[in-house]
Amino acid sequence: MPHDRDTPIRGQMRRRGFRRVAHGLFLVHVEHLDEEAEWRRDLRAWIEVLPPDAVFTGLTAARLLGWHLPQLPEQTPVFAATHADTRPRRHGLVCSRLRRSTVPGRVDGLPVDTGAEILLRCARDLSTLDLRIVVEGARRARHVDAEQMTEILASRRPGVRQLRAAWLESSGKADSGGEAVLQMFHDVLEIAYEAQRELYDDGGQLVARADLWIVGTDRLHEYDGGVHRSKEAQRADLRRSGGIERARLVRRGFTLDDMLNHPLVTMHEIDSDLGRPHRMRRFRSWQRLVEQSLYSPAGRERVMNRWHRQMGVVDRSQNAS
């Protein structure tokens, strides 16, 4: 009997042409779908095993809403929340309790929690660096209700302390996760900057909107993502570079590799350029942030262990004699 390609099938399927989403949950295999489309099909399938009032929250909702995200592990679970007393426990799913009655938002027909609650769920799992990226994305998208955020930050719920720090330190002006990392890198370096500063030449023409303008200098520090650019984008960049030079400004680009894998060299170069002494305590502070984050093997292992416990997954290899 033929099956609708997006209708999840519960039970056990041993025939070819079906893809396993979770234990007892399958979808018809569809060729040539990209990763995002397949992931959204999975979420629609998960709804079949969730209580009727469930909403997606945490990193799942953040991804649906298009917020900036850190480097997530491949096996990141689905995050949901419900008022139901009995919550499903399955491998690949972290289901928490909804603490307030709200009208869920919708993204592509999928129910999502409020922005403030999504951030609080993330704050319980993520490190300082990872959480800052997500907060920057939420603020940039203007998806967080100010009144709800004020209420949550005034509470004593788990994760509030971490969320409050990330919220107060964020600018809401990072156009990407890489820019959010760049901002935090400069925070640790104790360099005053202005994000998304508009800069003009002597004739009053706008020449650039800089990721970071280093206050009191002619220096622009910007995030250089490793993407392939179109010829039109390259021409626009050349025009922009010419305008920056005519305005007697100096641009320097930074990659994630510079900040995450070679921070000591990068910090030395910045300090030398700004004519100030180098301080190893800044490097050690940044090193701790990176080591705790999803950008390091230790950070990924920590958060995956936490998620496994929340899913009820036990690593029996640790108990083997």
N, C-alpha and C positions, 0 to 999 in steps of 0.2 A: 504494500500500500504506500503511495507516495506521501511524503511529508513536506509541509511548508518549510522553507529553508530557515526561517527565523523563529519557528515555534520550537521551544525546548522540549526535549523528550526525557521523561523521568523513568528510571528503571535501569536495566542493564542491556546495552546494545553490543552484540558481538559481530554485527555485520559491518562490511566495509562501507565507506561513504559517510560515516558519522565521526564527529570529533568530541572527545570527552572534555567537559568544562570542569566538572567536579564529580565526586563519587555519586553515581546514580543520576547524573545530569549530562545530557548530550545535545549536540546540535548537528544538523546536516552539514557536512563538509561543503564549503563553497570556495571555488578557486578564484584566484586573482583579487582577493580583498586585501587592502593594506592593513597594517597592524592596528591602527586606530579603529577602523571599521569592525575588525574581528573583536577587539576589546569591548566595544559597545554592544555587540551581539552577545558577548559573555554576560555583561551586566543585565541585559534583558532576560537572559536565562536564569541568573541568580535570583531575580524577583520571584521566580516560581517556588523557591525554597525559603523565602523570607516572609515574615508576617505582613499582613496587608498594609499596615501603617508605616512600614520600614522606609527609611530614606538612606541614600548614600551620603557618606560624610568623610571626613579626614582627607587623606591623599587621593582617594577615589573621586570625591566631589571636587577637589581642587583641580584634578586633571580634566574632569568634565567641563569645568568652568573656564578652562584655559589659563589658569594661573601659572606663574613660574614654578618650576619644580627642581629640586636637587637631582643628583644622579641616583635614581632609584634602582634597587636590586631587581633582577629579572623576575624573581618570585615574590614580588610585593603583593600582599593579599588584597582582597576587596574589603573596604570598610563600610559598614552599614550601622544603623541605629534604629531602635524600636522601643515603643512603650510596653511591649508584651513582656509578661513575667518570664516566659520560657523563650530563650533566644537560641537560634540554631548554632551548633558548634560543628564546623566542618573545616577540613583542610582547605586553605585558600580564602577563608572568610573570617574576619574579625567583626563581631556584632556586639555593639555596646548598647547601653540604655539611654533612651531619649529623656532628657530632664525637663523639658518644657513642651507645651502644646503650641505648635506653629503650623502655619500653612506651608507645606513644602514647595520649594521652587521646582522648576522643570527645565531640564536640558535634554533636548532631543527626545522628549517624552519620558525621561528618566527622573525620578524624584530625588531631590537633593536637599540637604539640611541648610540652615541659614549660614551666612558667611562667618559670623562670629563663632558659632558652634563648630564649624568645620576647622577653623583655626585652633580652637581649644583642643579638639581631638588630635590635631597634628602636634600641638605643643607637648602632649603627653608622651610622644614617641621620638620626636626629632631632636637633634642636637641644636646648639645655638646657631651655628652657621646654616644648617639646613632649614631651620624654622624661619630665619631671617629672609631667605629666598622666597619661601611661600608667602610670608606676610607682605613682602614687597609686591608680589604678584597680585594678592588680594586687594591691596590698596590702589595699585595701578589700575586695576579693573573696576574699582569703585563698587565692589560687591559686598562691602561690610557696612551694616547699619550702625551709625555712631552711637545711638541710644543702647542698642544691644551690646555693643562692645564695652561701653561704659559700665553697664550692669555686670557683665562677666568679669571685667578687670577689678571690680569692687568686691567680687565674691572670693571665697576661699576654696574653690573647686580645684581638683588636681589639674596641674598644668598652668594655672593662672600666673604663677610667678614667672615662669619661662616666657609665656605669651606677653605679659606686661613689658618685660625687658625688650623683647623683639619689636613690639608695637611702638614703644617710645623711641627706640633707636632708628626705626625705619623712616624712609623719606617718601615712599610711594612714587618715586620718580625713576625707578629702574625699569628699563624697557625689556630686560631679559634677566634670566637667572645669573648669567655671567656678569652683568652690570651690578647685580646685588652683591655678588662676591667681591667685585672691585670696590664697591662702597665700603664693605666691611673690612677689607684689606687696608683701606686708608684710615678707617676708624681705629684699627689696632696700631697703625703707624702714627697715630695722633696728628694727622694732616688735615687741616681745615679745608673743606671743599664745598662747592655748590653744585648740586646735581641739575642737569638739563639747563645749564646757564646759556642764555642767548648772548652771542657775541657779535659785535658790529665793527666794521672798518671805519676809517676816518670820515668817509662820506655818508655814514649812517646806514650802510647796507648790511643786512644780516648775512654773516659769513658762515656761522655754525651754531648749532645747539649742542654744546659739549656734554658728553656723559658726566664728566667731572671737570670743573674749573677749579684749579688750586688757588685758593683765596690769596690775593695780594701778589700774584705772579702772572707771567704770561704763559703759564703751562696748562695744557689740556691733557688730561689722562682719560683714555677711553678703552672700552672693552672691544677686542678684536675676536669675533667668533670665527671658528674654522669652517665657514660655509663657502660653497662655490657661488660666485656672484655672476649675474648676467652682465652682458656688455653695457647695458643701459646703467646698471648700478655702478659699474666701474667708471663710466664716464662721469656720473654724478659725484663719485668720490674724488676724481681728479679735479673737478671744478671746485669742490669743497676744499681740497688741499690747497689749491691756488688762492682761494679766498683767505684761508687761515694764514698763509705766508704773507699775503698783502697786508693783513691786519697785524703783522709782526707777532704772531702767536706761535708757540711751539707745541706740536702734538706728539704724544707718545701713546702707542697702543700696547695693551697687555692681553695675554691669553690666559686661559685657565692653567695651562702648563706652567707659565711664568709664576703664577700665584700659588699653585698647589704643589708643584714638584720642584721648583727652584726659588722658593721664597727668600732665602738668605741672600742670594745673588741679586735678586730683584730689589730687595730692600736696600742693599748697599748702593745700588745704582741710583735709586730715588733719593736717598740721603745725600749722596755726592752731588746730584743734580741740584738739589735744593740748598746745598751748602750748609748742612747741619750734621752734628755727630751721629754716629750709628749707635743704637742701643740694643744689646742682645735680648733684653727683657721683652722687647716688642716681637722679636722673632720667636721667642719661646711661647709667648701668648698666642701668636698665630699658629704655631705648630700644634699646640694643644687643641685649638678649635678645629683644625683640619683632621687631626687624629681621631677626634670624637665624632666626626661627620661621616656621611655616606660616601664621601670621596676617599675614604681610607678603608682598607680591608678590616681593620679592627672595629671601625665604626659600623660597617655593614654587618659584621658578625653580631655586634651588640644588639642592633635593632632587629635583626632577623630572629635572634634568640627570644627577644621580648615578644615578637609577633607569634612565634611558635607556641609560647606559653599561653598567649591569649586565645589562640586557635584550639588549644588543648592537644597540641602535637608534642609527643614525648620523643626525645632522641635517645632510643634505647641503647645505642652504641656506647654511650657514656657509662652505662651500668653493666656492660659486658665484662665478664670475669676473664 
